[in-house]
Amino acid sequence: PSGRRLSVGFVVARSPPGGHHLLPGDAPDGYGTPAAILPALMPAPTSADDWMTERRFALWMALALIAAYPGLVTGTATLFLRDFALWEYPLIHHARDSFWRGEFPLWNPYSHCGVPILAQWNTLSLYPGSLLYHLLPLPWSLNLFCLVHLWFGGVTMFGLAKRWTGSGMGAAIAGLAFGFSGLTQACLEWPHYCVAVA
């Protein structure tokens, strides 16, 4: 028989009798491989798994970051610890000053008797997201830059986990665990690592 068959929650397609019209993902034997989840067979959103959508999780992740770092969000505190204060902030401050002077930040004469800026991967000189801290006041904007990337990493982990498992609550746990893991929290010390893990 031709048409669609349900196999473990996935729709598979077969080629029509006597025809060679295989759908993308179909195997040469005509039985095919899972092509798409059948939305009509999914239950109505009555469980907690269905309630936790991407938008709701994005809001919950933002609220969790605000609750964990209220001083960073309001601008009354900053991330001045170890390399953030000794390396990242002065480097970004110089790059921001160069931006506002209309200069291309090639060299920083103020750190370690002079260091290249554009030639280093950790300066984020050409990263489009760095406009956030170039246009808004430092150090608040640099703290916000790091938190936005943690938020983005948690939200994308939620999307990945939901796609793999289909569980909204499981994906929410995965997103929160990623956003607040020891690795991502340690990355707050280096803005370029926040970008990499997001």
C-alpha positions, 0 to 999 in steps of 0.5 A: 500500500502507498501513502503515509504510515505512522512509525514511532511517532514519525511520519514516513512516506512510501513511493506510489505504486509503480512510481519513482516519486520519493520524498526527501529522506526516503530510502531506496526501498520505498519505505522511507525514513522518519520525515517529520513529526505528525502534528495532528497526533500530538496531544493538546497542550495540557501537560507541563511539557506542552506548557513550556514553550520557547517564548515562556522559557526565554522569559523564565531564563531572563527572569532567572538571570535578573534574579541571580545578577540584579546588580549587573542588570541595574548597573549597581555592580560589575564583574570586576574579578581576575582577568575581567578587571586586568585584561578584558575591561581595559582592552574593551575600554580602549577599543570603545574609545577608538571606535568613538574617535573613528579609528580602527583599533589595531594596537593598544599601547596601554596594556603590557607595553603594547598589544595588538587588538585586531590580531587577537581572537579574544578582543571581539573587535569585529564581532557585531555584538560588540556594538552593544558595549560600544554604544552603551555606557561601560561597564554596565553594557559589558556586563549586559553583553555577558548576560545576554550571551548566557541568556542566548546560550540557555535559550538555544540549549532549550531549543536543542533539548526540546528538539531532541527529546520533545519534552518542554520541562526536560528542555527547560531543565537543560537550558537552565542547567547550561545557563547556570553551569560552572562552565558558563558562570566561569566564562563571565570572567572573559566576554569572548568565552561568553560569546563562544559558549552561547 
